């Protein structure tokens, strides 16, 4: 059984989530319910949970205040949040699981199954550390991104990403120094979270870092030559936008 704590300041939401877990997640054993930062920190240190359902906004602080006070302890986190574009962007950058309120039973089961099948402990700790860093920033241009790849997580600097290439329902991320990895995310996922002033979709198969474009070839609709030597076709409807981005460098 996975020892679990629910941290949620609204009584009704706390009770609803508890009932959803009891009805849909038999592998979880809820050992505690907390409603405040102080209560949660005390409970985590006492119960030593394997998993925490963590509300971002609490009456006396935030879920991140809790995480800062229990750094070094090993547990998984599933965040619960109302829709906030900045918060979700930071969460996606850090590859932490989250649930949107009101919580859907099917989404809950998917998140729990993902945690249950997780292979490594270190990765989650690193992801939480990057999540805390992301939330402390005053803008949305996060410096690093964390993405799951099989049994590991890749943590890379955004500036090291040369381009991304669609590979059916996966995406291959091509980095400097001839590095690359394949992730189980669509191109749209990266288009949504990477800085729009730095990355541009030039084709349905290609998302490029404009700072790694070394040459523009005026052949047909145009080609972008990247710093890794690749030569990528630019679709006609994306050409003007691409040239506009080049002009801002």
Helices and strands as residue ranges (DSSP letters): E 2-7, H 11-24, E 28-34, H 37-47, E 51-55, E 57-58, E 61-62, H 63-69, E 76-81, H 85-94, E 97-100, H 105-116, H 122-136, E 144-149, E 152-157, G 158-160, E 161-167, E 170-175, E 180-183, H 187-193, E 199-203, E 206-209, G 210-212, E 213-217, E 223-226, E 231-233, H 236-247
